[in-house]
Structure formats: C-alpha cells, structure tokens
Amino acid sequence: MSKVFIIAFLFLVQGCVAKSDDELSKLIIGTWSYNYDSGSYGFIEYTDDGDKCEMNFSFGQTGNLSVDLYWNKWKIEDSIIKSEMWASSTSFLQKGYVIHDKIIELNGEKLSVDMIIPKGDYKVEYHHKSNKSESGKVCSIVKMHLTRN
C-alpha cells in the first residue's frame, strides 16, 4: 500500500515541477489563436529563430474590419516571454517597445499569459495551439506587409 502511495505522490510532484526556460521555448514554437472579449481575434506565431509575429483582427463601431500587424523578437527568461517590437502597423507600438508576458500555463494545446510590462490592469490572455497552421505562414505575411517600402 505504501509503495502505491509513494509512486502516486512522485507522479503528482513531477506534474507540479516548473518547466525550464528551454522546455518552455520549445513548447511555444508554432501558431496560437486567440479571441478577446472585445471581439477581436488573431494569430501569434513564435518561430525557433526568435521571431514573434501577430495578426490581430477587430471590427470597429461601424463594422469596419481593422487588421493590425506586429513583428517582435522574443526569448523566454524566468518563465517570462520577453518581446521587443521590430515593426508594427500601428503608430502606438514602435520599434524598441518592450512587452513582458508571465507564462501562467503552457502545454501542447494552451498558452495563458499575464502581461506584466508595460504595467497596467490587463486580463489574462488565453491562446490555443493551431496545429493545422502552416509553419512560418503568419510571420511570412506579417514581414511581407511590414517591410514594404
């Protein structure tokens, strides 16, 4: 009886052990979708060479579709996704803008983050892995549009 308890306890403890930054960096690679309460939705792609690209779609008060594009460089340190803006289609997020998202949960299906920089009253963001997305597609589209002269 005690062996069964010890084995069950060890499995429980193993499940509670925090993942290393290297493990998180491997798990995050790919395309993630999100849908905010405000009605906007989009896709974020993390590549293994450090690109983070985002396409955000939202509808204004008149029903007009707005598409915002963001290209960042990312790394994970201390379970925090540290992103630096390289290019953006919006005027309020310029090159060099820094965002830090604390990873709450990351597995093969879900990514939950809480923005800690810049400071503010943000809601936890929930992202779902898009396993059918073509690797590199989001970043290809974002970079193509943001690097046009």
N, C-alpha and C positions, 0 to 999 in steps of 0.2 A: 504493500500500500504506500509506503513512504517513497519508494522508487518512482511510482507513478506521479506522486505529488511533486517530487524534485524535477522530473522531466517536464511536467506541465509548467512548473514555475520557470524553468530555464527557457522554454519557448515563449512564455509571457515576457520575460525580461528581454530576450532577444528582439521581440517586436517593439519594445519601448526604447531601444537604443537608438540614439540620434544618428542619422546618416552623415557621413563625412562630406565635405565640400566637393570632393572628386566624385563621389557617388551621386550627389545632387546634380552636379554639372552634366553627368551622363544621362540621368533621368529626364532632365529638362529639354534635351535636344528634340526638336520636332515642332509641329504646328499645334497651337492651342486655340480654341474658340472661347468666346465669352459673350454674355448677354447681360447688360446692366439694367437696373430698374428704370432708368431714364428712357429706355427704349433703344439705346444704341447697342450695337453688337460689332464684333470684329474678330480678327485673327492676329495672333502673335506667333512669330516663328523664331526659335532660338537655333542657331547653327553651331556646329562644333568648332568653327573658326572665329567665334566671338561676335557674330552679327545677331542683333535682335531687331526684327522688322515687324511693324504693326500696321494693319489697315483697319480703321475704325469707321463704321457706317452709322449715320444718325439721320433722323428726319426732323426738320425744323417745324416751327409753329404752322407754317403754310404747307407743310407736307413735302418740301423740297429735300432731296437727298443730299447729304453732305458727306464727303469722304476725306478723312484726314490720314496722312501717311507719316510714319516715324521710322527713322533708322538710327539705331543705337549700337554701341559696343557694350558687351556685358561680361561679367565674371561673377562667381559666387565666392564670398568670403564670410565666414562665421554664419552660414545659413542665410545670408542676405544677398539678393540679386542686386549688384551694383551696376547701374546703367549710365552711360554718358551719351548724350544726344550728338549724333553726327550730322543729321539733316532732318528737316521736318517741313511739312506743307503748311504748318500754322505759324503765325507770327509770334505766338507766346511761348513756344518751345524752340529756342535757338541752339546752335552748335555749342557744346560745352555744358548744357543744362544737365544736372545730375539728379537721378532718381534712385532711391534705395527701397527695395521691397523685401520685407522679412518673410521668409518662407514658413508658412504655418503647416502646410501639408503638400507633399509631392510624391506621387507614385506614378505608375504607368498609365493612369487614367485621369487623375485630378491634380490640379495645382491651385493652392489657395495662398494668397499673399496679402500682407498688410503694408501699405506704403508708410514708411517712417521718415523719409526725406523726399521732398520738402515736408516740413511739419504742417499738419492740418488735421481736420476731422474727417478722415476717409473711412469708407466702408471696406470690409474685407472683400477682395476680388476672388471670384471663383472661375477657374478655367478648366476646360475639358479637352483631353487629348484628341486630336483629329487624326486618327490612324490611316484614313484614306487619302490624306493630302499628299501631293507630290512634294518630295523633299526639295527645298530651295525655291519653290514657286512664289511664296509670299515675298521673300527677300528679293527675288528677281524682279517682280512687279514694282515693289517699293523703290528699289535702287534705280530702276529704269526711269521712273517718273521724277524722282528727286535729283537725278544727275543730269537732266536735260538742260541744255543751255538756252 
